[in-house]
């Protein structure tokens, strides 16, 4: 997944990783980042941090349904969110939390 996302970026593009990965992700620093002139960053708490991405998702210009594997309520975030991602990270992609 990370390879495909990096390949979709133009030179100077930025990839912000906001997902929790159960397994390590291999990254070719020279080939994918340095020679591609791309930047990778990460964040665990990203509320109000990605205005353009949120607006793009709201616009329905992208079909994001294949990435959303579960929708939960905030009061169930530990058991249905973090625990589920930890124990089923190979099948869970993105869990949306309703607040």
Secondary structure, DSSP 8 states (H G I E B T S, - for coil): -HHHHHHHS-TT-EEEE-S--SS-----IIIIIITTT-EEEE-S--TTS-HHHHHHHHTTSS--TTTEEEEEEGGGIIIIIIHHHHHSTTT--EEEEE-
